[in-house]
Amino acid sequence: MQCVLRRLLLPEDDQLTVFRKKLLLTSCVVAIVLFTVWGFVEPEYFLFVPPFEPCIIGGLVLLVQLLVERRIRKGVVEFMLYSCSVSVLYGDWQNAVRNDGRTWPPFVILVDISLMCSLPVRVNKTLIAMVSIWLVITAIESWLRFGLFDVGYGLLPSQEERREEMCGCDTLPCPKNSTKALQTFTVPFGIFLLDFYFTRGFASGLQKERKSMQNVITASEWIAECLSRFDLEGAETALTDSPLPPPLQTAFDSILANLHTYRPYLPQSCFERFREDFSGSDDSDDCGGSLSHSSTD
């Protein structure tokens, strides 16, 4: 996983972009591996069309796009989210037909991915509308039984299996087999852990980005103040001690080089004026320590 992640990262990626790439890479791998293993281990579990193909296809498309282009295309992420939403809803219908644990909660992860990747608002609205309408439909079906679950019952291969799925056992609650018991545990617990992992990573990335931006602002203020006082030595020290983004570093280096070039041709009165302009400043000693030295050059 780490080797693939290093392949995805670019030198100019900021903290937020790095987190988003890690998020999408993890989501693709988890979706592909989970649904593939589920399909091979329990092929007889599905009614007639397995629900995992759309999510696997969406995950593979996004994974290939990330590996080839090494940048995030929001349209491909949107395609992956919609593909997985189809798989989740279809799998939830199959579980509802079998009176098994519901599998719609992964929509929480899909909405998290949409929010953290800053996808258009319509994507969030669509995902929320899909799961909301689906929950309303299944609730009405459980109440009125208009036939949605009966379609699934009719797809079971034998009358005996139909009776077993509908009645389950003589005494309630019916025991579950190991596969269903494991699914009942892993789905909600896995969603809880993934949601915590994604949210914590997103919050940490934002905090690092904010701290980095604050350091850049502070360093830029210090350098700009030194340059305004013609304290070139202080500005050079600030540039050395405070790493800046490459474009900003290049701009300040160019300004310093120009000022060093102009400095011998400035009259002494200019330096006297600099001293007078900043002599009353409360923090004139921050960058003004070398001002008297520069005025004597």
C-alpha positions, 0 to 999 in steps of 0.5 A: 500500500505504501509503495502504491501511495508513494507512486501517487504522490507528487512533490507539489501535493499539499497536506490535504491532497496527500490525505485525499489520495490516501483516502481514495486509495484505501477506499478503492482497495477495501471495496475491491478486496471486500466485494471480491472475497465476499463473492468467492466465499459465499457465491450461493448467498446472492439471489440471482445477480451478485451486487458487488460488480458495480462497486468493483468496477468503480473502484478499479476505474478510480484506481487505474486513473489515480495510478496513471494520472497521479491526480484526482479527477472529481468526475471519476470519484463521483462515478465510483461513489454512484457505482458503490451506492448501487451495490450497497442498495442492491445488497441491502435489498437482498439482505432485507429479503432474507431477513438478514442484517441491513447493509445500507450504513456504508452510505455514511462512508460514501458521503464522507468521501464526497465531503472530504474530496470537495465534490459538488453539492449535488453529489451529497444531495443525490447520495442522501436522497438515494438512501433516504428514499430507499429507507422509506420504501423498505419501511413501507414494504415492511408495513404494507407488503406491496411486493418488493420483498416477495419478488426476492422470495420468488427468486429463491431456488426451492420451496424449502429454502423459501420456507427456511428464509421466511420462517427461519426456525421454530423458536425466535430469535433464530440463530444465525450461521457463522457467515451471517453472524460475522457480517452482522458484526463486521459491517457496522464495526468496520463502518465505525472504524473507517469513519473514524479513520477518515474523519481523523485523517481529514481533521489532522490534514486540515490542522497541519495545513492551517499551521503551515499556512500560519507559519508562512504568513508569519514568516512573510510578515517578518521578511516584508518588515525587514525589507521595508527597513532595508535590513537585507541581512535580517531578511536573508536570515528570515528566509533561511530560518523560515521555509516558504513555498517555492514560488514565494521563496523565489519571489523574495530571493529576487527582491533581495537580489535586486535590493542588494544590486540597488543598495550601493547606488542609494544616497545616504539620506535614504538610510537616514530616512529609513531610520527616522521612519522606524525609530518610533516603532515598538518592535524596531529592534526585530529587524533593525539591528543591522540597519545602522550597519547597512547605512554605513556601507 
